[in-house]
Amino acid sequence: MSEQHLEQLDIPTVAELQPIIDFFKTMSDPTRMRIILALAKQPITVTEIAQKLNLSQSSVSHQLSLLKQQRFVTWQRAGKQIFYQLVDDHVLQIYYLTKSHIQEKNGLQRSH
């Protein structure tokens, strides 16, 4: 982040931070994060997610419900099947940035 951006950075109130905190709470659950990554390539059904992640369909449905509430995922009906997909790629961008940050940090720690 540039110095100019840092100078313009306002410290938000707790109320202003709450949606961001809620977003990260949603991402912090391992099952939800694995579902997000399972949806990264293409829309898939609850059954496919459950099989891919070795989870029960009821567990997947519950987590998808929470992900829908937070607007991480959306769905489309095709006949009798419902296909879930990510709303956009922002969540994946945050995942990859975080992963890169951790790998970079771990690399720096090893070199010292």
Backbone as CSV, one residue per row, in Angstrom:
resi,resn,N_x,N_y,N_z,CA_x,CA_y,CA_z,C_x,C_y,C_z
1,MET,0.854,-1.171,0.000,0.000,0.000,0.000,0.898,1.231,0.000
2,SER,0.590,2.195,-0.818,1.418,3.400,-0.918,1.235,4.281,0.309
3,GLU,2.216,5.163,0.520,2.132,6.091,1.651,0.903,6.981,1.537
4,GLN,0.562,7.375,0.318,-0.612,8.222,0.103,-1.877,7.508,0.569
5,HIS,-1.997,6.211,0.255,-3.166,5.452,0.703,-3.194,5.341,2.225
6,LEU,-2.039,5.149,2.831,-1.990,5.038,4.284,-2.384,6.340,4.954
7,GLU,-1.981,7.455,4.385,-2.341,8.759,4.950,-3.844,8.994,4.871
8,GLN,-4.495,8.447,3.848,-5.926,8.650,3.664,-6.761,7.600,4.398
9,LEU,-6.105,6.625,5.008,-6.813,5.541,5.670,-7.486,6.032,6.951
10,ASP,-8.808,5.944,6.962,-9.566,6.286,8.161,-9.776,5.014,8.964
11,ILE,-9.658,5.133,10.261,-9.918,3.984,11.125,-11.430,3.861,11.269
12,PRO,-11.999,2.769,10.777,-13.466,2.631,10.839,-13.950,2.340,12.256
13,THR,-15.210,2.613,12.456,-15.837,2.256,13.736,-16.053,0.747,13.753
14,VAL,-16.359,0.222,14.914,-16.653,-1.204,15.034,-17.863,-1.557,14.169
15,ALA,-18.863,-0.700,14.147,-20.055,-0.951,13.334,-19.706,-1.000,11.843
16,GLU,-18.800,-0.125,11.424,-18.369,-0.119,10.024,-17.534,-1.354,9.689
17,LEU,-16.803,-1.861,10.670,-15.980,-3.052,10.467,-16.779,-4.352,10.488
18,GLN,-17.954,-4.330,11.094,-18.706,-5.570,11.319,-18.934,-6.395,10.057
19,PRO,-19.330,-5.809,8.919,-19.511,-6.641,7.718,-18.217,-7.332,7.272
20,ILE,-17.089,-6.668,7.466,-15.801,-7.265,7.109,-15.467,-8.401,8.071
21,ILE,-15.719,-8.169,9.342,-15.485,-9.212,10.345,-16.368,-10.426,10.056
22,ASP,-17.628,-10.182,9.734,-18.545,-11.276,9.399,-18.069,-12.044,8.168
23,PHE,-17.564,-11.316,7.184,-17.028,-11.940,5.972,-15.902,-12.905,6.335
24,PHE,-14.948,-12.453,7.143,-13.826,-13.304,7.516,-14.256,-14.454,8.430
25,LYS,-15.259,-14.243,9.254,-15.791,-15.350,10.064,-16.349,-16.439,9.159
26,THR,-17.039,-16.029,8.104,-17.592,-16.996,7.156,-16.465,-17.778,6.501
27,MET,-15.419,-17.099,6.094,-14.295,-17.764,5.435,-13.463,-18.604,6.397
28,SER,-13.564,-18.357,7.687,-12.686,-19.037,8.643,-13.092,-20.474,8.943
29,ASP,-14.266,-20.878,8.526,-14.701,-22.252,8.768,-14.096,-23.173,7.695
30,PRO,-13.379,-24.226,8.093,-12.727,-25.098,7.108,-13.699,-25.747,6.119
31,THR,-14.850,-26.171,6.586,-15.818,-26.811,5.685,-16.331,-25.802,4.661
32,ARG,-16.671,-24.608,5.105,-17.147,-23.591,4.164,-16.053,-23.223,3.160
33,MET,-14.814,-23.118,3.623,-13.720,-22.768,2.715,-13.515,-23.869,1.685
34,ARG,-13.602,-25.111,2.094,-13.464,-26.222,1.147,-14.605,-26.211,0.131
35,ILE,-15.814,-25.874,0.568,-16.952,-25.774,-0.360,-16.704,-24.643,-1.356
36,ILE,-16.236,-23.517,-0.875,-15.922,-22.391,-1.762,-14.925,-22.830,-2.832
37,LEU,-13.889,-23.534,-2.421,-12.876,-23.981,-3.381,-13.433,-25.040,-4.331
38,ALA,-14.359,-25.857,-3.851,-14.998,-26.853,-4.724,-15.843,-26.170,-5.800
39,LEU,-16.373,-25.009,-5.490,-17.203,-24.260,-6.437,-16.382,-23.364,-7.372
40,ALA,-15.078,-23.317,-7.171,-14.236,-22.374,-7.910,-14.221,-22.620,-9.413
41,LYS,-14.273,-23.871,-9.830,-14.122,-24.178,-11.250,-15.416,-24.107,-12.029
42,GLN,-16.495,-24.596,-11.414,-17.759,-24.657,-12.145,-18.908,-24.852,-11.170
43,PRO,-20.114,-24.525,-11.592,-21.291,-24.775,-10.752,-21.472,-26.286,-10.543
44,ILE,-21.762,-26.674,-9.313,-21.999,-28.090,-9.004,-23.136,-28.235,-8.001
45,THR,-23.646,-29.454,-7.908,-24.779,-29.750,-7.031,-24.311,-30.094,-5.615
46,VAL,-25.259,-30.127,-4.697,-24.968,-30.526,-3.318,-24.382,-31.927,-3.297
47,THR,-24.966,-32.825,-4.077,-24.482,-34.212,-4.129,-23.031,-34.267,-4.579
48,GLU,-22.695,-33.498,-5.610,-21.317,-33.490,-6.109,-20.353,-32.911,-5.080
49,ILE,-20.774,-31.850,-4.400,-19.931,-31.261,-3.352,-19.714,-32.273,-2.239
50,ALA,-20.789,-32.909,-1.797,-20.700,-33.899,-0.713,-19.750,-35.029,-1.082
51,GLN,-19.851,-35.526,-2.302,-18.969,-36.610,-2.750,-17.525,-36.142,-2.829
52,LYS,-17.316,-34.987,-3.412,-15.962,-34.449,-3.602,-15.262,-34.212,-2.268
53,LEU,-16.010,-33.749,-1.268,-15.425,-33.382,0.023,-15.639,-34.425,1.109
54,ASN,-16.294,-35.543,0.744,-16.581,-36.612,1.705,-17.356,-36.083,2.918
55,LEU,-18.431,-35.364,2.621,-19.311,-34.799,3.640,-20.732,-35.294,3.416
56,SER,-21.562,-35.168,4.429,-22.972,-35.518,4.247,-23.669,-34.408,3.459
57,GLN,-24.716,-34.775,2.749,-25.474,-33.778,2.000,-26.108,-32.752,2.926
58,SER,-26.546,-33.199,4.110,-27.163,-32.246,5.041,-26.140,-31.235,5.547
59,SER,-24.911,-31.669,5.774,-23.854,-30.753,6.205,-23.553,-29.741,5.107
60,VAL,-23.459,-30.210,3.877,-23.193,-29.322,2.745,-24.345,-28.325,2.585
61,SER,-25.562,-28.808,2.667,-26.734,-27.926,2.524,-26.738,-26.848,3.597
62,HIS,-26.415,-27.231,4.818,-26.368,-26.265,5.918,-25.317,-25.188,5.640
63,GLN,-24.126,-25.603,5.242,-23.054,-24.646,4.977,-23.387,-23.764,3.773
64,LEU,-24.003,-24.346,2.748,-24.408,-23.545,1.587,-25.443,-22.493,1.974
65,SER,-26.311,-22.844,2.889,-27.301,-21.882,3.365,-26.614,-20.673,4.001
66,LEU,-25.604,-20.924,4.820,-24.844,-19.829,5.437,-24.088,-19.024,4.380
67,LEU,-23.526,-19.715,3.408,-22.805,-19.027,2.338,-23.741,-18.180,1.477
68,LYS,-24.967,-18.654,1.291,-25.958,-17.859,0.544,-26.332,-16.610,1.323
69,GLN,-26.525,-16.753,2.643,-26.887,-15.601,3.484,-25.822,-14.507,3.407
70,GLN,-24.568,-14.901,3.333,-23.467,-13.941,3.273,-23.135,-13.531,1.837
71,ARG,-23.934,-14.013,0.888,-23.785,-13.694,-0.542,-22.450,-14.139,-1.124
72,PHE,-21.971,-15.301,-0.666,-20.781,-15.907,-1.252,-21.177,-16.764,-2.457
73,VAL,-22.347,-17.410,-2.355,-22.789,-18.308,-3.417,-24.196,-17.959,-3.881
74,THR,-24.492,-18.426,-5.071,-25.821,-18.303,-5.640,-26.166,-19.654,-6.258
75,TRP,-27.372,-19.792,-6.743,-27.773,-21.072,-7.313,-28.672,-20.857,-8.513
76,GLN,-28.722,-21.924,-9.338,-29.622,-21.940,-10.482,-30.225,-23.326,-10.593
77,ARG,-31.497,-23.361,-10.897,-32.177,-24.641,-11.085,-32.063,-25.038,-12.553
78,ALA,-31.770,-26.315,-12.769,-31.748,-26.903,-14.113,-32.545,-28.202,-14.024
79,GLY,-33.814,-28.123,-14.383,-34.693,-29.281,-14.206,-34.921,-29.503,-12.727
80,LYS,-34.596,-30.711,-12.262,-34.774,-31.033,-10.838,-33.519,-30.757,-10.010
81,GLN,-32.440,-30.422,-10.688,-31.187,-30.205,-9.974,-30.941,-28.717,-9.725
82,ILE,-30.252,-28.458,-8.618,-29.847,-27.094,-8.284,-28.324,-27.047,-8.310
83,PHE,-27.802,-26.117,-9.081,-26.362,-25.938,-9.209,-25.942,-24.687,-8.448
84,TYR,-24.935,-24.863,-7.602,-24.408,-23.753,-6.815,-23.133,-23.238,-7.456
85,GLN,-22.936,-21.919,-7.340,-21.732,-21.304,-7.874,-21.376,-20.093,-7.027
86,LEU,-20.132,-19.662,-7.151,-19.701,-18.460,-6.440,-20.346,-17.243,-7.077
87,VAL,-20.680,-16.266,-6.267,-21.285,-15.030,-6.770,-20.293,-14.303,-7.673
88,ASP,-19.026,-14.253,-7.249,-17.960,-13.638,-8.036,-16.634,-14.227,-7.571
89,ASP,-15.538,-13.733,-8.091,-14.245,-14.319,-7.721,-13.520,-13.565,-6.603
90,HIS,-14.184,-12.630,-5.949,-13.531,-11.886,-4.867,-13.059,-12.796,-3.743
91,VAL,-13.862,-13.766,-3.374,-13.492,-14.674,-2.289,-12.233,-15.455,-2.678
92,LEU,-12.178,-15.897,-3.926,-10.994,-16.620,-4.392,-9.766,-15.716,-4.413
93,GLN,-9.951,-14.469,-4.790,-8.827,-13.528,-4.776,-8.283,-13.369,-3.360
94,ILE,-9.173,-13.246,-2.396,-8.750,-13.112,-0.995,-8.048,-14.379,-0.533
95,TYR,-8.577,-15.527,-0.917,-7.950,-16.809,-0.579,-6.526,-16.861,-1.132
96,TYR,-6.360,-16.564,-2.419,-5.037,-16.647,-3.042,-4.074,-15.592,-2.495
97,LEU,-4.566,-14.398,-2.204,-3.706,-13.375,-1.589,-3.240,-13.825,-0.202
98,THR,-4.149,-14.399,0.563,-3.807,-14.878,1.901,-2.811,-16.022,1.821
99,LYS,-3.065,-16.950,0.918,-2.161,-18.090,0.739,-0.772,-17.602,0.332
100,SER,-0.709,-16.658,-0.590,0.564,-16.089,-1.031,1.280,-15.396,0.124
101,HIS,0.527,-14.650,0.917,1.098,-13.952,2.070,1.719,-14.956,3.043
102,ILE,1.012,-16.033,3.322,1.502,-17.047,4.265,2.745,-17.738,3.713
103,GLN,2.717,-18.086,2.429,3.881,-18.730,1.821,5.087,-17.799,1.841
104,GLU,4.851,-16.530,1.544,5.926,-15.544,1.566,6.477,-15.398,2.985
105,LYS,5.589,-15.302,3.950,5.979,-15.159,5.353,6.782,-16.380,5.796
106,ASN,6.313,-17.571,5.441,7.004,-18.797,5.821,8.374,-18.883,5.156
107,GLY,8.464,-18.415,3.916,9.749,-18.392,3.224,10.732,-17.457,3.894
108,LEU,10.248,-16.300,4.341,11.104,-15.336,5.022,11.569,-15.879,6.366
109,GLN,10.702,-16.587,7.062,11.073,-17.140,8.360,12.152,-18.213,8.224
110,ARG,12.083,-19.006,7.163,13.069,-20.066,6.960,14.454,-19.503,6.641
111,SER,14.484,-18.342,5.978,15.772,-17.791,5.564,16.528,-17.096,6.696
112,HIS,15.858,-16.864,7.832,16.518,-16.183,8.952,17.100,-17.149,9.944
